Amino acid sequence: MNIKILVSLIFLCFIPASYAWIDSDKDGVPDKKDACPDTPVGVVVLANGCQDVSELTSVNSLEQQDLFQDNQEQDLYLSQASSLPIYFDFARTEVLTTQLPTIKKALPVLLKSKAILLVGHTDNVGSEQSNLSLSLQRALSVKKVLVEQFDFEVSAITVLGKGSFEPVTSNTTAEQRQLNRRVEFKVKK
């Protein structure tokens, strides 16, 4: 009888703990192995939990699909786009309440547009793969604010993550890196 109990206890030691498979962002990768723990729902991820960069849409492929092409290419961009980016904290995707006035300033142009492209950017800290995912998540966060707080149609907004490939300034100081962590508006009129 004691041998049966001892054998049962030994086998119980080899059963993995049930808490080992916690997947907070529901991307199929357990949190303890997830390098990108805030992946948006429905995004294809690699084994490390980060977005597969091959799934990201490039600006060139958007142009080839004629999503933002018409005879007046100069009207593609919000006139104050460079002065109205939405800034983010380091390694964060949440739209700060301090950025809501910037979104409100852009509303008159956004409401008149036929389509909106939100382009997310990061500083150069971290791997390119994680920066691409982070930039896309930032754009998705701004889209969520536009849809939930300002009643925009989901189908009118496209998002794009550019990672750290298009900085507005160098990344040598904390202030410069802050300026590169942004989402920009591009519109079709």
C-alpha positions in Angstrom: 0.0 0.0 0.0 2.8 2.4 0.8 4.5 1.6 -2.5 1.3 2.6 -4.4 1.2 6.0 -2.6 4.9 6.6 -3.2 4.6 5.7 -6.9 1.5 8.0 -7.2 3.4 10.9 -5.5 6.4 10.4 -7.9 4.1 10.6 -11.0 2.4 13.7 -9.6 5.8 15.4 -9.5 6.0 15.1 -13.3 2.6 16.7 -14.1 3.2 20.3 -15.3 1.7 23.0 -13.2 -1.6 24.3 -14.6 -0.4 27.9 -14.2 2.4 27.4 -16.7 0.0 27.9 -19.6 -1.3 31.4 -18.9 -1.8 33.3 -22.1 -3.0 36.8 -21.2 -3.1 38.2 -24.8 -4.6 34.9 -26.2 -2.1 34.6 -29.0 -1.3 30.9 -28.3 2.0 31.6 -26.7 2.3 31.2 -22.9 3.2 34.4 -21.0 6.4 33.0 -19.7 7.6 32.5 -23.3 5.9 35.5 -24.8 8.4 38.2 -26.0 5.5 40.5 -27.1 2.9 40.1 -24.3 0.4 42.7 -25.6 -0.3 41.3 -29.1 -3.6 42.4 -30.5 -6.3 39.7 -30.9 -6.3 38.0 -34.2 -2.6 38.9 -35.1 -0.5 36.1 -36.5 2.5 35.5 -34.1 5.7 33.5 -34.2 6.7 31.0 -31.5 8.1 33.8 -29.4 4.7 35.6 -29.4 5.8 38.5 -31.6 4.0 39.4 -34.8 5.3 37.7 -38.0 6.7 40.7 -39.9 5.9 39.0 -43.2 2.2 39.6 -42.3 2.7 43.4 -42.1 1.5 45.5 -45.0 4.1 47.8 -46.5 3.4 51.2 -47.9 4.3 50.0 -51.4 1.8 47.2 -51.3 -0.9 49.7 -50.1 -0.1 51.9 -53.1 -0.3 48.9 -55.4 -3.7 48.1 -54.0 -4.8 51.7 -54.8 -6.1 52.1 -51.2 -4.9 55.7 -51.1 -4.3 56.5 -54.8 -6.2 59.0 -56.8 -5.5 61.8 -59.2 -4.6 64.2 -56.4 -1.7 62.5 -54.6 -0.8 65.7 -52.9 -4.1 65.4 -50.9 -3.1 62.0 -49.5 -1.6 63.5 -46.3 -3.2 65.5 -43.6 -1.9 69.0 -44.0 -0.7 69.2 -40.4 0.3 65.6 -40.1 3.9 66.4 -39.1 2.6 68.7 -36.4 -0.2 66.4 -35.1 1.4 63.0 -34.3 0.1 61.0 -31.3 3.1 60.3 -29.0 3.6 57.2 -26.8 5.6 56.3 -23.7 8.5 53.9 -24.0 7.5 50.4 -24.9 3.8 51.2 -24.4 0.8 51.1 -26.8 -1.9 52.9 -24.8 -3.0 56.3 -26.0 -2.3 58.7 -23.3 -5.1 61.0 -22.2 -2.6 63.9 -22.8 -2.8 63.0 -26.5 -6.6 63.2 -26.8 -6.5 67.0 -27.6 -4.2 66.3 -30.5 -6.8 63.8 -31.9 -9.5 66.4 -31.4 -7.5 68.9 -33.4 -7.3 66.4 -36.3 -11.0 65.6 -36.2 -12.2 68.2 -38.7 -9.9 66.8 -41.4 -10.4 63.2 -40.4 -14.2 63.5 -40.5 -14.0 64.9 -44.1 -11.7 62.2 -45.4 -12.8 59.1 -47.4 -10.2 56.9 -45.7 -7.7 57.1 -42.9 -4.3 55.5 -42.7 -2.7 55.4 -39.2 1.0 54.8 -39.4 2.8 53.7 -36.2 6.5 54.3 -35.4 9.0 53.5 -32.7 12.4 54.6 -31.5 15.3 52.4 -32.2 15.5 50.6 -28.9 14.7 46.9 -29.1 14.7 44.4 -32.0 13.2 45.4 -35.3 10.7 42.6 -35.0 9.4 43.8 -31.7 9.5 47.4 -32.9 7.3 46.5 -35.9 4.8 44.8 -33.7 4.9 47.7 -31.2 4.3 50.3 -34.0 1.4 48.3 -35.3 -0.1 48.0 -31.9 0.2 51.7 -31.4 -1.7 52.4 -34.6 -4.4 49.9 -33.5 -4.7 51.8 -30.2 -5.3 55.0 -32.0 -7.8 53.3 -34.3 -9.6 52.0 -31.2 -9.9 55.5 -29.7 -11.2 56.9 -33.0 -13.8 54.1 -33.3 -14.9 54.0 -29.6 -14.7 57.6 -28.6 -15.3 59.5 -31.8 -17.6 57.0 -33.7 -15.5 56.4 -36.8 -16.3 53.4 -38.9 -13.9 50.6 -38.4 -13.7 49.9 -42.2 -12.6 53.5 -42.9 -9.4 53.2 -40.9 -6.3 51.2 -42.1 -3.3 50.7 -39.8 0.4 50.2 -40.6 3.4 49.5 -38.4 6.7 51.0 -39.6 8.9 50.1 -36.6 11.9 52.4 -36.4 12.5 52.7 -40.1 11.2 56.3 -40.5 12.4 58.4 -37.5 11.7 62.1 -37.5 14.9 62.8 -35.7 18.0 60.8 -34.5 17.6 58.5 -31.6 20.6 59.7 -29.6 18.8 61.4 -26.7 15.7 60.5 -24.7 13.9 63.5 -26.0 14.6 62.5 -29.6 13.5 58.9 -29.0 10.2 60.3 -27.6 9.6 62.2 -30.8 10.0 59.0 -32.8 7.5 57.0 -30.7 4.4 58.2 -32.6 1.4 57.5 -34.8 0.8 59.7 -37.8 -2.5 60.4 -39.7 -2.6 60.0 -43.4 -6.0 60.7 -45.2 -7.6 60.4 -48.5 -9.8 63.3 -49.3 
